[in-house]
């Protein structure tokens, strides 16, 4: 998987997220496929978190193999972007939104700036557990290197399964009552797709599959057919349990179909700025300018 393919996949994941948030949040349903609103299809098959996490695991295992020493600076850069974004929007929110919420108490400020609990912008929940994975990857990958790839996947899948069951049982209220438990469980749920990405790089599966597709008659047609079938399955079984498997199948299919030749400038631009867009878009959609966005629906 090339760096440009990674960027394009981030762009695809971000569009999945935007399509879901715009459609389900504001009823933008002017596009239908077979009588089904496009946003409903996107909502059922979108896996942006899993795609980002798999790509993160893949990329970090690559730099781990190269003996990378700059993971702290990457996390700091990510947080600097986050701090600038929330500082701007919280300031705006103080004057045009709820001044009691923006910025709130000293505790609220500390929790939000650390991203330990994102009460200002809930969609930034991903930042803290992902940052923990990014900080600890040298240790994690060193331990994983002692195990066979399939055992790594099995162990982290069990952790993912237990975390998912606990998240489902505890319900949404634990997010506010126990943010420490919330982050621990989401860390467990992200570890599996993160490890899938790492093992994808460790086993060099792309090289093997590329050779197989190249040798097989109608190889790309077969790959595309499998992706369509899996997408249909994901639509009718929108379970979080299936999401990491669908996400990695989507990534593999995308790479095998593109063969390093995909060139989609707009997707590339979105991919390069995907994390910033992730941290910004819901300020417009949900928190500060939702009435303006909803009011614009009359034009769709």
Backbone bond lengths (Angstrom), bond angles and torsions (degrees), N, CA, C in turn:
res aa  C-N    CA-C-N  psi(-1)  N-CA   C-N-CA  omega(-1)  CA-C   N-CA-C  phi
1 X - - - 1.465 - - 1.522 108.81 -
2 X 1.329 116.03 123.19 1.455 120.38 -178.92 1.530 110.51 -80.68
3 X 1.330 115.13 165.52 1.466 120.04 178.15 1.522 110.55 -62.58
4 X 1.346 117.28 -38.87 1.462 120.59 -179.69 1.528 111.07 -66.60
5 X 1.320 117.44 -37.11 1.468 120.12 176.54 1.528 110.69 -64.40
6 X 1.327 116.12 -37.28 1.462 120.19 176.32 1.519 110.80 -61.80
7 X 1.330 116.33 -43.50 1.468 121.36 179.22 1.526 110.55 -63.20
8 X 1.330 116.66 -44.32 1.467 120.70 179.17 1.531 111.18 -62.03
9 X 1.319 116.79 -40.15 1.464 120.39 179.08 1.529 111.29 -66.27
10 X 1.320 116.81 -35.83 1.471 119.72 174.72 1.522 110.07 -63.66
11 X 1.337 116.02 -37.97 1.460 120.03 176.39 1.513 111.88 -63.26
12 X 1.329 116.73 -42.07 1.469 121.12 177.77 1.526 110.10 -62.53
13 X 1.334 116.53 -45.71 1.467 120.71 -179.51 1.521 111.30 -61.31
14 X 1.335 116.31 -40.82 1.461 119.91 179.46 1.520 111.18 -65.74
15 X 1.334 117.34 -39.67 1.466 120.59 177.54 1.527 111.01 -64.94
16 X 1.332 117.07 -37.13 1.468 120.24 174.36 1.530 110.11 -56.46
17 X 1.324 114.96 -47.39 1.461 120.10 -178.55 1.518 111.83 -63.82
18 X 1.330 116.92 -46.16 1.461 120.90 -179.66 1.523 110.91 -63.34
19 X 1.338 116.58 -41.66 1.457 120.26 179.35 1.511 111.76 -61.75
20 X 1.323 115.86 -40.74 1.461 120.58 179.08 1.520 111.14 -67.39
21 X 1.330 117.34 -47.36 1.464 121.19 -177.00 1.524 112.31 -68.58
22 X 1.317 116.85 -40.89 1.466 119.57 178.77 1.519 111.31 -67.51
23 X 1.321 115.90 -45.05 1.460 119.74 -175.93 1.506 113.54 -70.16
24 X 1.330 116.62 -54.89 1.457 119.46 -175.87 1.513 111.83 -70.99
25 X 1.327 116.93 -27.83 1.453 119.27 -178.22 1.507 113.79 -82.71
26 X 1.338 117.94 -29.15 1.459 119.96 -172.86 1.523 113.75 -130.35
27 X 1.328 116.43 6.57 1.458 119.01 174.24 1.515 113.92 66.53
28 X 1.324 117.12 30.25 1.461 119.56 177.67 1.526 107.35 -76.49
29 X 1.321 115.94 99.54 1.468 120.03 -169.77 1.520 111.85 -131.12
30 X 1.349 115.61 37.07 1.458 118.37 -176.56 1.521 112.43 -79.95
31 X 1.340 117.97 -9.79 1.462 121.20 176.65 1.527 108.38 -110.76
32 X 1.338 116.15 125.48 1.460 121.56 178.37 1.530 109.57 -123.50
33 X 1.315 116.03 145.82 1.463 122.26 173.68 1.523 107.23 -124.82
34 X 1.329 115.25 112.71 1.457 119.45 -177.01 1.512 112.88 61.50
35 X 1.332 116.07 32.92 1.458 120.71 179.73 1.515 114.55 82.27
36 X 1.335 117.49 -1.04 1.465 121.89 -179.46 1.526 108.91 -103.69
37 X 1.340 118.91 128.97 1.468 120.50 177.90 1.526 111.08 -56.67
38 X 1.334 115.80 137.85 1.458 120.15 -178.11 1.523 111.33 -57.91
39 X 1.349 116.63 -38.73 1.463 118.37 -177.86 1.524 111.59 -64.32
40 X 1.344 117.23 -29.17 1.458 120.25 178.45 1.524 110.32 -68.93
41 X 1.331 115.58 -39.08 1.471 119.99 176.83 1.522 109.88 -64.41
42 X 1.353 115.62 -47.32 1.462 120.27 -179.93 1.522 110.57 -60.49
43 X 1.326 116.01 -42.94 1.462 121.06 -178.04 1.523 111.95 -60.14
44 X 1.327 116.79 -33.48 1.462 120.69 -177.11 1.528 113.13 -84.84
45 X 1.329 117.13 -28.28 1.469 118.33 -176.39 1.525 112.76 -110.48
46 X 1.341 117.91 -1.79 1.462 117.83 -176.84 1.530 110.62 -73.61
47 X 1.323 115.77 137.73 1.469 122.41 -179.83 1.532 109.44 -139.16
48 X 1.331 118.42 51.61 1.469 119.74 -174.92 1.520 113.33 -62.99
49 X 1.329 117.41 -41.02 1.466 120.08 -178.57 1.524 110.20 -62.34
50 X 1.325 116.19 -44.85 1.467 120.00 -179.25 1.531 111.48 -66.13
51 X 1.331 117.15 -39.29 1.465 119.83 178.59 1.521 110.46 -63.87
52 X 1.335 117.32 -48.01 1.465 120.73 178.51 1.523 111.04 -58.90
53 X 1.331 116.95 -41.98 1.463 120.44 -176.30 1.524 111.50 -70.13
54 X 1.320 117.39 -40.94 1.468 120.70 176.68 1.524 110.50 -62.79
55 X 1.321 116.57 -45.09 1.466 120.20 178.38 1.522 110.82 -62.32
56 X 1.344 116.22 -37.78 1.460 119.99 177.41 1.515 111.60 -63.03
57 X 1.333 116.93 -44.91 1.453 120.76 178.15 1.521 112.11 -62.74
58 X 1.334 116.19 -40.07 1.468 121.47 179.21 1.528 110.26 -63.35
59 X 1.330 115.81 -49.59 1.461 120.23 -177.46 1.516 112.72 -66.05
60 X 1.325 116.99 -40.84 1.459 119.88 -178.85 1.526 111.79 -71.66
61 X 1.340 118.26 -30.15 1.465 118.59 175.10 1.527 110.19 -69.54
62 X 1.325 115.94 -32.83 1.469 119.73 176.39 1.524 110.38 -61.99
63 X 1.347 117.18 -48.26 1.471 119.18 -178.95 1.530 110.55 -72.30
64 X 1.331 117.80 -27.29 1.465 121.23 174.72 1.520 109.99 -62.10
65 X 1.331 116.83 -42.31 1.462 120.89 177.99 1.523 111.91 -64.92
66 X 1.338 115.77 -27.92 1.462 120.85 -179.72 1.530 112.38 -86.20
67 X 1.335 117.23 -1.31 1.458 120.59 -178.94 1.518 113.02 75.56
68 X 1.323 116.73 40.00 1.470 122.24 -177.14 1.527 111.50 -60.53
69 X 1.350 115.30 140.00 1.464 121.49 177.80 1.528 111.77 -124.07
70 X 1.327 117.49 14.26 1.465 119.89 -171.28 1.523 113.06 -116.69
71 X 1.331 118.69 23.30 1.458 118.69 -176.70 1.529 112.31 -68.27
72 X 1.334 117.21 -29.82 1.464 119.48 178.23 1.520 111.40 -66.55
73 X 1.322 116.90 -40.08 1.470 120.10 -179.53 1.522 110.85 -67.69
74 X 1.346 118.08 -32.43 1.461 120.44 177.92 1.529 111.25 -67.37
75 X 1.329 115.99 -41.74 1.461 119.74 178.14 1.522 110.25 -65.73
76 X 1.322 116.85 -41.33 1.465 120.48 178.71 1.520 110.90 -61.46
77 X 1.327 117.00 -41.78 1.464 121.03 178.16 1.525 110.96 -61.92
78 X 1.337 116.50 -42.10 1.462 120.91 178.46 1.523 110.71 -61.95
79 X 1.339 116.44 -44.37 1.466 120.05 -179.98 1.524 112.13 -68.99
80 X 1.309 117.84 -33.47 1.466 119.88 176.36 1.524 110.50 -60.97
81 X 1.327 116.34 -43.12 1.471 120.75 176.09 1.527 109.96 -60.93
82 X 1.321 115.82 -44.87 1.468 121.36 -179.42 1.527 110.88 -62.13
83 X 1.331 116.94 -44.73 1.469 120.75 -178.69 1.523 111.72 -64.28
84 X 1.322 116.34 -40.93 1.470 119.49 178.11 1.528 110.05 -62.43
85 X 1.326 116.41 -45.43 1.473 121.10 -177.66 1.523 111.34 -62.63
86 X 1.335 117.47 -49.77 1.467 118.11 -177.22 1.521 111.26 -69.87
87 X 1.330 117.89 -31.66 1.469 119.70 177.79 1.525 110.53 -62.65
88 X 1.324 116.04 -42.88 1.467 120.60 179.84 1.523 110.73 -64.87
89 X 1.321 117.12 -50.08 1.464 119.76 -173.00 1.525 112.84 -76.42
90 X 1.323 117.59 -30.76 1.467 119.26 175.82 1.527 110.06 -68.54
91 X 1.323 116.71 -37.11 1.470 120.17 175.55 1.524 110.58 -62.48
92 X 1.333 115.96 -45.95 1.474 119.86 177.04 1.526 109.92 -61.68
93 X 1.338 116.42 -44.38 1.457 120.96 -178.74 1.512 113.05 -62.01
94 X 1.315 116.88 -32.88 1.464 120.48 179.36 1.523 111.12 -62.49
95 X 1.334 116.09 -34.58 1.465 120.02 -175.11 1.524 113.46 -94.15
96 X 1.342 117.87 -30.87 1.469 118.14 -177.15 1.524 112.69 -114.44
97 X 1.336 116.63 -6.86 1.457 120.21 -178.68 1.514 111.81 -116.65
98 X 1.321 116.04 -132.18 1.460 122.86 -178.12 1.524 108.79 -96.88
99 X 1.326 117.04 103.76 1.466 120.83 -176.25 1.527 112.22 -67.48
100 X 1.339 117.63 -20.54 1.463 119.67 177.46 1.529 111.63 -77.44
101 X 1.337 116.10 -26.18 1.466 120.94 179.16 1.517 111.53 -88.60
102 X 1.313 116.49 -35.29 1.468 121.35 -178.07 1.518 109.44 -111.81
103 X 1.319 122.05 103.73 1.471 124.39 8.88 1.525 115.47 -94.48
104 X 1.339 119.07 -9.99 1.455 119.95 -177.11 1.515 111.78 84.67
105 X 1.325 116.19 -153.09 1.465 121.48 -177.35 1.529 111.40 -81.50
106 X 1.331 115.24 171.35 1.468 120.47 175.58 1.528 110.19 -59.58
107 X 1.332 115.39 -38.84 1.468 119.82 178.04 1.522 110.76 -61.69
108 X 1.335 117.27 -43.09 1.469 121.14 178.31 1.522 110.85 -60.03
109 X 1.321 115.68 -42.22 1.467 120.50 -178.99 1.524 110.56 -63.06
110 X 1.335 116.62 -46.18 1.469 120.70 -179.40 1.527 110.79 -63.68
111 X 1.333 116.49 -45.77 1.467 120.18 -178.51 1.521 111.89 -63.27
112 X 1.335 117.01 -39.87 1.462 120.30 -177.96 1.520 112.28 -76.03
113 X 1.326 117.86 -42.11 1.463 119.15 -179.31 1.525 111.85 -69.39
114 X 1.319 117.08 -27.45 1.468 119.58 174.71 1.522 111.06 -82.40
115 X 1.344 115.83 -13.09 1.477 125.38 -174.45 1.527 111.82 65.69
116 X 1.338 116.56 13.18 1.466 120.69 177.80 1.522 110.57 -62.68
117 X 1.332 115.63 -36.36 1.463 120.85 173.77 1.524 107.79 -147.97
118 X 1.332 116.42 117.09 1.467 121.61 -172.53 1.526 110.50 -97.54
119 X 1.324 116.52 80.31 1.467 119.81 179.61 1.526 112.08 -79.15
120 X 1.330 117.74 -21.37 1.466 120.40 178.19 1.527 111.17 -76.18
121 X 1.315 115.94 -38.74 1.460 121.40 -177.23 1.530 107.63 -144.19
122 X 1.323 116.18 92.54 1.467 121.02 -171.91 1.527 112.92 -59.01
123 X 1.334 116.73 -27.30 1.470 119.93 -176.54 1.528 112.57 -70.32
124 X 1.335 117.36 -5.16 1.468 120.60 175.33 1.529 111.82 -91.10
125 X 1.338 117.13 13.62 1.465 121.70 179.31 1.522 112.09 -55.70
126 X 1.314 115.40 -29.75 1.462 123.00 -174.32 1.530 112.27 -65.04
127 X 1.327 116.72 -27.57 1.463 121.02 -168.44 1.528 112.71 -63.34
128 X 1.326 117.89 -46.85 1.468 119.92 -174.04 1.533 112.49 -67.31
129 X 1.339 120.10 -53.61 1.472 118.30 179.63 1.527 112.92 -63.44
130 X 1.348 117.13 -34.87 1.463 118.36 178.33 1.524 110.73 -68.00
131 X 1.331 116.98 -37.31 1.465 120.52 178.09 1.523 110.90 -64.14
132 X 1.329 116.76 -37.02 1.465 120.05 176.25 1.527 111.00 -62.41
133 X 1.326 116.78 -41.52 1.466 120.07 176.36 1.524 110.79 -62.91
134 X 1.319 116.05 -42.36 1.464 120.69 -178.28 1.525 111.66 -67.39
135 X 1.322 116.59 -34.53 1.461 120.43 178.37 1.525 111.93 -73.12
136 X 1.315 116.39 -35.92 1.468 120.63 -173.19 1.521 113.50 -96.13
137 X 1.349 117.84 2.89 1.468 118.56 -173.37 1.530 113.62 -60.71
138 X 1.364 120.89 -34.22 1.474 117.13 178.48 1.533 111.81 -59.24
139 X 1.326 116.16 -41.93 1.474 120.17 178.09 1.527 110.87 -68.66
140 X 1.340 116.45 -46.48 1.468 120.49 -178.02 1.524 111.47 -59.78
141 X 1.326 116.43 -47.81 1.464 119.96 -176.38 1.529 111.69 -69.77
142 X 1.324 116.57 -30.56 1.465 119.52 176.56 1.525 109.92 -64.34
143 X 1.340 116.13 -41.20 1.467 119.79 178.21 1.527 110.88 -70.38
144 X 1.333 116.24 -40.38 1.463 120.15 179.78 1.524 111.67 -63.72
145 X 1.322 116.56 -31.66 1.469 120.73 -177.83 1.525 111.80 -65.95
146 X 1.317 116.64 -17.90 1.466 120.72 178.73 1.528 112.41 -83.31
147 X 1.332 115.74 -9.50 1.462 121.01 -176.95 1.520 110.83 -114.89
148 X 1.311 115.93 157.32 1.457 120.03 171.96 1.524 109.03 -67.54
149 X 1.327 115.94 150.47 1.465 120.62 -176.26 1.522 111.34 -58.03
150 X 1.321 117.40 -41.02 1.468 119.43 -178.24 1.528 111.75 -66.31
151 X 1.346 116.74 -31.95 1.465 119.59 177.80 1.525 111.17 -71.56
152 X 1.333 116.05 -36.62 1.468 120.33 175.16 1.523 109.69 -59.69
153 X 1.326 115.59 -47.31 1.471 120.50 -179.14 1.523 111.05 -63.86
154 X 1.321 117.17 -39.26 1.467 120.99 -178.96 1.530 111.01 -66.59
155 X 1.323 116.52 -47.20 1.473 120.64 -178.35 1.522 110.88 -63.36
156 X 1.327 116.81 -46.95 1.468 119.49 -178.47 1.529 111.50 -70.07
157 X 1.336 117.15 -27.61 1.468 119.38 175.27 1.525 110.66 -66.68
158 X 1.320 117.23 -40.58 1.470 120.68 177.73 1.529 109.85 -61.76
159 X 1.335 116.66 -42.52 1.470 120.77 177.22 1.526 110.01 -62.58
160 X 1.327 116.42 -42.90 1.469 122.15 177.48 1.526 111.00 -60.35
161 X 1.319 116.35 -43.19 1.466 121.32 -178.38 1.527 111.05 -65.49
162 X 1.322 116.82 -45.89 1.468 120.97 179.35 1.527 110.51 -63.77
163 X 1.332 116.51 -43.86 1.466 120.81 179.47 1.520 110.67 -61.37
164 X 1.335 116.45 -44.05 1.459 120.71 -179.77 1.517 112.48 -63.48
165 X 1.334 116.33 -41.31 1.465 120.35 178.96 1.527 111.18 -64.09
166 X 1.333 116.75 -40.70 1.464 120.62 179.11 1.524 111.27 -68.31
167 X 1.337 116.79 -40.41 1.467 120.52 177.28 1.520 109.99 -60.11
168 X 1.335 115.71 -44.18 1.463 120.62 -179.71 1.525 111.71 -65.57
169 X 1.329 117.16 -40.13 1.465 120.98 -177.08 1.521 112.06 -73.27
170 X 1.325 117.22 -39.43 1.462 120.75 -176.06 1.521 112.36 -73.25
171 X 1.340 116.95 -30.91 1.461 120.03 179.27 1.518 112.61 81.58
172 X 1.330 115.49 177.74 1.466 120.81 -172.80 1.521 112.63 -72.25
173 X 1.332 118.78 -21.64 1.451 120.17 -173.71 1.528 113.06 -65.67
174 X 1.346 116.78 -25.68 1.459 118.57 -178.37 1.520 112.30 -69.36
175 X 1.340 117.19 -16.75 1.461 120.02 178.66 1.520 110.95 -62.08
176 X 1.329 116.17 -38.44 1.460 120.25 -179.99 1.521 111.88 -90.14
177 X 1.326 117.38 -33.29 1.464 119.91 -176.61 1.525 112.76 -79.48
178 X 1.325 117.10 -28.69 1.465 120.07 -177.66 1.528 110.58 -146.24
179 X 1.345 117.30 75.69 1.471 119.53 -179.10 1.525 113.45 -62.28
180 X 1.348 117.46 -27.13 1.469 119.68 178.36 1.527 110.22 -64.82
181 X 1.335 116.25 -45.78 1.465 120.55 177.23 1.521 110.43 -64.99
182 X 1.315 116.10 -39.74 1.470 122.58 178.19 1.526 110.39 -55.84
183 X 1.328 116.89 -49.69 1.462 120.51 -178.88 1.522 111.84 -67.83
184 X 1.329 116.80 -36.56 1.463 120.31 179.14 1.524 110.92 -63.99
185 X 1.329 116.47 -44.12 1.462 120.21 -179.31 1.522 111.70 -68.60
186 X 1.332 116.70 -39.54 1.459 118.37 178.54 1.523 111.47 -71.35
187 X 1.320 116.94 -29.86 1.463 119.89 172.58 1.524 109.61 -61.80
188 X 1.326 116.34 -43.46 1.463 120.47 177.52 1.511 112.76 -63.66
189 X 1.341 116.41 -36.86 1.469 119.56 -179.07 1.523 111.93 -73.60
190 X 1.337 117.27 -27.49 1.468 120.46 179.69 1.527 112.57 -84.97
191 X 1.327 116.59 -20.21 1.462 119.82 -176.25 1.524 112.14 -61.40
192 X 1.337 117.18 -36.33 1.467 119.95 -178.44 1.527 112.29 -66.20
193 X 1.352 120.61 -54.92 1.467 118.57 177.20 1.527 112.75 -62.06
194 X 1.330 117.39 -33.58 1.466 121.09 176.21 1.528 110.02 -60.79
195 X 1.325 116.19 -43.48 1.470 121.28 179.29 1.521 111.62 -69.87
196 X 1.335 117.44 -35.32 1.467 120.26 175.72 1.524 110.49 -58.75
197 X 1.332 115.85 -44.07 1.460 119.77 178.16 1.516 111.97 -63.00
198 X 1.329 116.11 -42.39 1.464 120.42 179.42 1.526 111.31 -63.37
199 X 1.324 116.81 -43.78 1.465 120.35 -179.63 1.533 111.62 -70.59
200 X 1.317 115.94 -28.08 1.465 120.16 175.54 1.524 109.63 -61.43
201 X 1.332 115.94 -40.01 1.468 120.36 177.98 1.530 111.07 -76.13
202 X 1.311 116.60 -43.64 1.466 120.75 -177.08 1.523 111.99 -59.45
203 X 1.330 117.09 -40.39 1.467 120.97 -177.53 1.527 112.85 -85.77
204 X 1.339 116.75 -6.48 1.474 122.18 -176.99 1.530 110.36 51.60
205 X 1.318 115.70 44.58 1.461 121.42 -175.43 1.524 112.38 -63.39
206 X 1.340 116.57 -32.76 1.462 119.15 -178.80 1.525 111.76 -60.74
207 X 1.322 116.77 -42.56 1.466 120.43 -179.88 1.524 110.88 -61.50
208 X 1.323 116.08 -42.38 1.465 120.51 -179.19 1.528 111.20 -67.33
209 X 1.330 116.26 -43.22 1.465 119.73 -178.95 1.521 111.71 -70.69
210 X 1.328 116.92 -36.26 1.467 119.98 177.35 1.523 110.96 -60.07
211 X 1.327 116.36 -42.65 1.464 120.44 178.12 1.522 110.77 -64.24
212 X 1.324 116.44 -40.15 1.461 121.02 -179.23 1.523 111.23 -66.02
213 X 1.335 116.75 -44.44 1.467 120.93 179.46 1.519 110.83 -64.62
214 X 1.344 115.86 -39.32 1.461 120.02 -179.57 1.529 111.62 -64.64
215 X 1.335 116.75 -32.90 1.459 120.92 -178.11 1.526 112.70 -83.24
216 X 1.336 116.37 -19.20 1.461 120.84 -174.19 1.523 111.13 -91.42
217 X 1.314 116.59 131.34 1.460 120.94 175.19 1.526 109.30 -63.19
218 X 1.325 115.28 132.08 1.469 121.13 -177.97 1.534 111.75 58.89
219 X 1.335 115.91 34.76 1.464 120.53 -177.83 1.518 112.90 -59.35
220 X 1.339 116.90 -44.67 1.464 120.13 -178.45 1.525 111.51 -68.31
221 X 1.325 115.87 -35.80 1.472 119.31 177.40 1.525 109.82 -63.39
222 X 1.315 116.08 -40.08 1.464 120.95 178.58 1.528 110.64 -64.02
223 X 1.337 116.56 -43.63 1.470 120.97 178.90 1.524 110.36 -61.05
224 X 1.329 116.31 -45.73 1.466 120.81 -179.62 1.528 111.02 -63.43
225 X 1.330 116.28 -40.26 1.467 120.81 179.39 1.522 111.10 -62.85
226 X 1.324 116.03 -43.18 1.468 120.36 178.34 1.524 110.42 -61.97
227 X 1.336 116.98 -41.37 1.465 120.87 179.51 1.528 111.32 -63.10
228 X 1.324 116.60 -42.81 1.469 120.64 178.75 1.532 110.41 -62.53
229 X 1.324 116.31 -44.14 1.474 120.20 179.72 1.531 110.53 -61.52
230 X 1.331 116.19 -45.03 1.465 119.96 179.44 1.526 111.44 -64.58
231 X 1.334 116.93 -35.40 1.467 120.87 178.11 1.524 110.67 -65.49
232 X 1.330 116.33 -39.91 1.470 120.53 177.33 1.530 109.99 -64.73
233 X 1.324 116.19 -43.29 1.469 120.39 177.88 1.524 110.28 -61.08
234 X 1.343 116.56 -43.70 1.469 120.80 179.74 1.520 111.01 -63.56
235 X 1.339 117.16 -36.04 1.465 120.61 179.44 1.527 110.80 -64.35
236 X 1.313 116.45 -44.13 1.462 120.17 -176.27 1.531 112.85 -85.41
237 X 1.337 116.58 -17.05 1.472 120.35 175.82 1.528 107.53 -127.67
238 X 1.336 117.58 74.11 1.471 120.57 -175.15 1.526 112.64 -78.58
239 X 1.314 116.18 51.32 1.463 121.35 -177.90 1.522 110.53 -87.67
240 X 1.330 116.10 140.65 1.463 120.87 177.20 1.527 110.89 -63.22
241 X 1.322 116.79 -24.76 1.462 121.21 179.51 1.524 111.64 -63.26
242 X 1.323 116.57 -33.00 1.460 122.15 -177.16 1.532 112.07 -86.41
243 X 1.332 116.80 -16.30 1.467 120.96 -170.67 1.528 114.63 -59.29
244 X 1.346 120.63 -47.47 1.468 118.91 179.90 1.525 112.94 -61.41
245 X 1.337 116.54 -36.28 1.462 120.16 -179.47 1.530 110.68 -69.75
246 X 1.327 115.93 -40.20 1.466 119.15 176.79 1.521 110.40 -66.04
247 X 1.335 116.68 -39.78 1.465 120.65 -178.56 1.528 111.57 -62.96
248 X 1.327 116.82 -44.64 1.465 118.26 -178.95 1.526 110.72 -70.97
249 X 1.343 117.22 -33.27 1.467 120.15 175.31 1.525 110.26 -65.34
250 X 1.325 116.66 -38.97 1.465 121.32 178.41 1.526 110.27 -63.46
251 X 1.330 116.70 -45.89 1.469 121.34 -179.89 1.522 110.56 -61.80
252 X 1.328 116.69 -48.38 1.466 120.51 -179.25 1.527 110.53 -61.33
253 X 1.329 116.96 -43.81 1.467 120.88 179.92 1.521 110.97 -62.60
254 X 1.325 116.57 -43.51 1.466 121.20 179.81 1.525 110.65 -58.89
255 X 1.325 116.29 -46.32 1.468 120.76 -177.92 1.526 110.94 -67.66
256 X 1.323 117.35 -42.21 1.465 120.40 -179.86 1.522 111.66 -66.29
257 X 1.331 117.09 -34.25 1.465 120.55 179.62 1.521 111.90 -77.46
258 X 1.333 116.81 -33.23 1.472 119.38 -177.20 1.522 112.01 -80.09
259 X 1.346 116.52 -32.98 1.469 121.18 179.51 1.530 111.90 53.67
260 X 1.330 116.87 32.85 1.457 121.11 179.15 1.507 114.84 72.51
261 X 1.347 117.12 9.38 1.467 120.35 -175.33 1.528 113.03 -109.80
262 X 1.323 116.96 -2.00 1.466 119.81 -178.58 1.522 110.09 -66.41
263 X 1.322 115.62 133.78 1.464 121.25 178.81 1.528 108.44 -140.35
264 X 1.318 115.88 95.16 1.464 121.97 -178.04 1.522 106.97 -124.56
265 X 1.335 117.99 91.30 1.472 121.58 -171.83 1.523 114.57 -52.85
266 X 1.343 117.67 -45.95 1.464 119.78 -176.96 1.524 110.82 -64.79
267 X 1.340 116.38 -37.50 1.462 120.59 178.26 1.527 110.58 -68.28
268 X 1.319 115.39 -35.38 1.459 120.51 177.87 1.525 111.17 -65.14
269 X 1.327 116.66 -42.49 1.470 121.05 178.54 1.526 110.26 -62.66
270 X 1.332 116.17 -46.32 1.467 120.68 179.09 1.528 110.26 -61.65
271 X 1.333 116.37 -41.90 1.458 120.33 -179.81 1.512 112.98 -63.26
272 X 1.335 116.84 -40.98 1.468 120.94 179.48 1.525 111.50 -63.04
273 X 1.322 117.07 -30.04 1.472 121.35 -177.08 1.528 111.76 -111.58
274 X 1.326 116.80 19.44 1.465 120.75 -171.77 1.526 113.02 -60.36
275 X 1.324 117.69 -43.71 1.461 119.09 -177.36 1.526 111.35 -67.05
276 X 1.328 117.03 -39.44 1.464 119.61 177.26 1.526 110.98 -64.36
277 X 1.337 116.68 -42.53 1.471 120.22 178.83 1.525 109.85 -63.64
278 X 1.323 116.85 -40.18 1.462 121.54 177.44 1.531 109.99 -55.68
279 X 1.337 116.24 -46.64 1.461 120.39 -174.68 1.525 113.00 -78.48
280 X 1.340 117.45 -12.23 1.466 120.99 -176.18 1.521 112.88 -103.74
281 X 1.339 118.31 -39.64 1.466 120.10 -162.60 1.524 114.41 -60.95
282 X 1.343 117.70 -34.95 1.466 117.48 -177.26 1.526 113.06 -76.47
283 X 1.330 116.84 -16.37 1.467 117.64 170.77 1.531 109.40 -60.28
284 X 1.312 116.26 -37.93 1.465 120.84 178.92 1.527 111.46 -78.53
285 X 1.328 116.43 -42.51 1.463 120.23 -172.61 1.523 113.76 -76.13
286 X 1.336 117.16 -37.49 1.460 120.03 -170.15 1.527 115.40 -118.66
287 X 1.332 117.51 -37.32 1.458 118.96 -163.07 1.528 115.63 -101.68
288 X 1.323 118.02 -42.14 1.461 118.94 -174.32 1.521 113.86 -115.88
289 X 1.335 117.12 -34.65 1.463 119.75 -173.14 1.525 112.27 -124.37
290 X 1.329 117.01 26.91 1.466 120.23 -175.45 1.524 112.26 -63.63
291 X 1.332 117.77 -36.89 1.469 120.10 -179.12 1.522 110.93 -66.12
292 X 1.337 115.98 -35.67 1.467 119.73 178.16 1.526 110.59 -68.52
293 X 1.343 116.46 -44.26 1.468 120.64 179.82 1.518 110.23 -64.10
294 X 1.339 116.73 -44.81 1.463 120.50 -179.77 1.515 110.94 -64.17
295 X 1.336 116.92 -38.13 1.454 120.88 179.46 1.504 113.02 -65.82
296 X 1.328 116.66 -26.21 1.464 120.11 -179.72 1.512 112.28 -76.10
297 X 1.355 117.86 -8.27 1.468 120.97 -178.91 1.517 112.70 -62.41
298 X 1.327 117.54 -20.96 1.459 120.05 -179.63 1.524 111.39 -61.91
299 X 1.339 115.96 -18.25 1.460 118.52 -178.59 1.519 112.43 -89.76
300 X 1.346 117.05 -6.41 1.471 119.01 -178.39 1.518 110.23 -93.93
